[in-house]
């Protein structure tokens, strides 16, 4: 009995020491594991033709071009264009609007108040600016903090790519060891557990994050064609908002309205049509196709996963948060033996 106690203490001490050593790299390790798992079919395809090490190096380069470079451009554009955005907001509040239509005044309950406010703002939008002025400082501070978090996440992402190189090279052996450990812990249920977890990770990454990246790219392209300033920054914002129930329209709809108000009505209409057909169309096609194979993650958990992930892990949290909540939610439903109650959390 004393020997078992001593062995347990020894193993516990070793485990605690490993956790302490690896804790600073936890987010990078986790992201590297998710990245390796979700891109494993592509890596295997490359490895059959070029060898393991060459394929792993190519995967690093592709990931850097598709993930690291866009995040770096969005962060740098955000810092560089911050003065222009402030100036644009101030200019927008000095624009004049037409008076309220007659039907607004006749709307029950709120019509009179809305008409008065509209009339006040139609003369000079500076009145609206004065109304939101107390909140602008807090909004700007939070936006700047988000940019700082993204910048710090870039360093973690570079480290994750370095770790992922070795995960790709030794993925088969590492995966076999992890599966053996889970089978020893979970017993006969292990294979089902591994299948559910794998489908959830792939469904979340491809369906939510992949769709967001596609919508961000499409938004940036549309803004560049329509000559909207800072297309890279707004494309990154669209990718971030794409995980929300409303999503990318929070970015391209105001841009289309801005084009129309600045005497570029044709381009505003073109951007609006492009947003409905291409940007939002991608969301309605790509997301269901992949999520149906994995996690039916409620939008509430998706939003909390992104925001909480950024706060907990920095820039990498955009990827890690939804994946972790997706796995946890799916496993909880699996163990409960019931069907997801997605509708209740929308």
N, C-alpha and C positions, 0 to 999 in steps of 0.2 A: 504493500500500500504506500509506504513512504517513497518507494521508487517511482510509482506512478505520479504521485504529487510532484516530485522533483522534475520528472519528465514533462509534466504539464506546465509547470512554471518555466522550464527551459524553453519549451516550444512557444509559450505565450510571450516570453521575453524576446525571442528571435522574431516572432511575428510583429510585435510592437516596434522593434528596431527597424524592420523592413518598411513598416508604414511610415515611420518618422523620416527615414531616408528618402522614400519615394514621394512623400506628400507634396513637396514643391512642384513635382512634375505630374501630379495626378491628372489634371485637366489635359495636358499634352498626351499622356499615355492613353487616356480614355478616348480622346479624339483620334489618335493614331489607330487604335483598335477598331473604332467605328469606320474610319476611312478605309482601312485595309479590308474589313469584312464586306463593306458595300461595293467596293471596286474589285473584289477578288476575281469575278469572271473576266473582267478586262485584263487584269494582270496575267491570268492563266493563258489567255489568248496571246498576249505578247510573249510570255515565257516560252511557249511552244515554238516560237519562231526566232527568238533572240537570246534565250537563256535567262536564268533567274535574275542575275545581277543587272544585266542590261535592261530587262523588263522593269525591275524595281526603280532603276534610275529614270527610265522614261515615265513611269507613274509619278515620280516626284516632280518631274518637269511639268507634266500635264496638270497636276494638282496645283502647282505654283502659278501656272498661267490662268487657271480657271477660278481659283479661290484666293490665293495670296495677293496676286496682282490687282484684281478688282477691289479687294478690301483696302489695299494700300492707296489706290487711286481715289476711292471714295473718301477715305480719311484725309488725305492731303487736299482734295478738292473742297472738303467741308471747312477746313481751316483757312484755306486761301480765299474761298468765296464768302466767308462769314460777313465781312464788311459790306459786300455787294447785296447780300440777302437783307441785311438790316436796312440799307438804303432803299431797296425795292419795297420793303414793307412800309417804310415811311412814305414813299411816293404813292403807293397804292391807297394809303389812308387819305391822301390829298386829292384823290380823283373824285369826280362828281357822278352821281347816279340819277336816273330819272325818278320822278315822283312815284308814289305807290299807286297801283291800279285801283279802280273803284271797288272791285270785289274784295280787296283786303279790308277796307273799312267796314264792309257788310258781313265779314266773317263773325259768327257768334263768339261771345266770351272774350276772345283775345284780339278781335279785329281792330278795335279802336286804339288799343295800346300799341299794336304792331304798326298801324298806320302812322301814329305820332312819331314813333322811333324811326320809321323809314323816312318820313319827311325831314326829320332832324338830320339824319345821316345823308340824305340825298343832296343837301346843300353842301356839305363838306364831310368827307369821311374821317376827318380829324376828330370828330365827336366820338366815332367808334374807337379810334385810337386811344382817346382819353379814357374810354371805358375799360379797355384791356391793358392799359399801361401798367397798372400795379402788378400784373401777372407776367409781363414780358421778361423781367429780370429772372424770375424763377424758371421760366421756360427756356431762356437762353442758357442759364446755368446747367440745367439738366441736359440740354442738347450738347453742350461742351463736354460735360462729364461722359456722355455716351461716346463722343469722338475719342476721348482719352481712353475709355475702356476698349474701344476698337483698336486703337494704336497699341495698347499693351497686349491685346489678343494676337496681334500680328507676330510678335516675338514668340509667343507660345505656339502659334501655328507653324512657324519655321522649325521650332524644336519638334513639334509633332510630325512634321514631314521627315525629319532625320530619324525619328523613332520608327515611323511607318516603313522606311526603307528596310529595316531589319525584320519588321513584321511580315512584309511581303516575301522577303527571301526565305525566312523560316516559318512561314505561316502554316504549312501543313503539319509540321511537327508540333508547333505551339497549339494549334487547334485541336490536335489529337489529345494532348495533355489536358487542356481545359475541359474537353468533353469527358475524359476519363474521370477527372475530379468531380464534375457535376453528376456523372452516373453513380459514383460512389456515395455522394451525398443524397441525391434524389431517388436512387434506385430505379425501379421500372418506369417511373414517370419522367426520367431524365430526357429521353428522346423527344417526347412531346414538349417538354420545357424548352429544349434547344430549338425545336422547329418554330414554336410560337415566338420565342425571343428573336430568332433570326428574321422571321417574316415581319415582325414589328419594326425592327431596326431598318430594314430595307424599305418597308412601306413608308415610314416616317421620313427618312432621308430623301428618298426619291419623290414621294408625293407632296410633301410640304416644303422641304428645303430646296429640292430640285425645281419645283414649280416656281418658288420665289426667285431663284436665280434667273430662270428663263424670263419671268415677267420683268425683272430688273433690267436685263439686257435689252428686251424689246422696248421698254420705256426709254432707255437711253438712246436707242437707235431712232425712235420716233421723235424725241426731243431734238436730236441733232438735225434730223431732216427738216423739222419745223422751225429750226433756228431759235429754239428756246435756250436761254443761257444755262450753263452748268449742267449739261446732259448727264455727265458721269455721276455727279452728286445726286441728282434727282433719280437717276436709275438705281443707285444704291438705296435711296429712301424708299423707292417703290418695292425693291426686293425685301426690305425690312417690313414694310406695311403689308406685303403680300400674305403674311401668315395670319392677318386679322380677317374677321368675317367680311369686312368691306374691301380691304386689300388695296391693290395698286390704284384703283380710281381715286383714292385720297390724294394722289399725286397728279395723275394726268387730267382729271376733271378740272381742278383749278387752273392748270396750265392752259387748257383749251379755252376756258373762260377769259383768262388773261390775254390770250392772243386775240380773242374777239373784241375785248374792250380797248385794245391798243391798235384798232383799225386794221387788224389782220384777220378778218372774219373768215375768209376762205381757209386759211391755215388752221384756224380754230376748229372749223367743221371737219377738216381732214384729220386733225389730231383726235377729235372726239370719235369719229368713225373708226380710226385705227385703234384707239383704245378699246372700244367695244368689241371689235372683230378679232384683233390680234392679241392685245395684252390680256383682257379679261377672257377671251376665248381660250387662251392657253390654260388658264386656271380651270375652266370647266371641262377641258379635255384631258390634260395631263394628270391633274391631281386625283380625280376619281379612278383613273386607270391604274395608278400605282397604289393608292391607299386601299383599294379594294382587295389587294393582295396582302396587306399587312394590318396595321393598327387603325381602327376606326376612332381616332383620337378626337375628342370633343374640341371645339374651337377654344373654349375657355381654358382648357389645359394647354393647348398650343400657345395661346397668348401668354399665359403664366410661365410656360416653359421658356419662351424666348426672353421675356423681361427678367424673370428670376435667374435664368442662365447667364445673362449678361452681368447681373449684379454679383453672382457667385463666381463665375469663371472668366469674366472679362469678355473680349470679343468672341472667344471660342464658345461662350455660352449660347450664342445664336444657334449653333449646331447641337451642342450637348443638351441644352435644356429640354427641347421637345422630344429628343430621343429618349432621355432618361424617364421623363414623365410618361411617354408612350409605352415603354417597356413595363414600368411600374403599374400603369393602368391596365394594360392587357393581362399581365400576370395576376393582378388582383381579381379581374373578371374571370380568368381561367380557373383560379383556385376556388372562387365562389360558385362556379358551375352555372353561371347565368349569362344572359346576353347583355351586350353593352347598352347603357341607358344614355346614349349620346344626346337624344333630343332634350333631356332634362337639363343638360349643362350648356345648351346653346345660348 
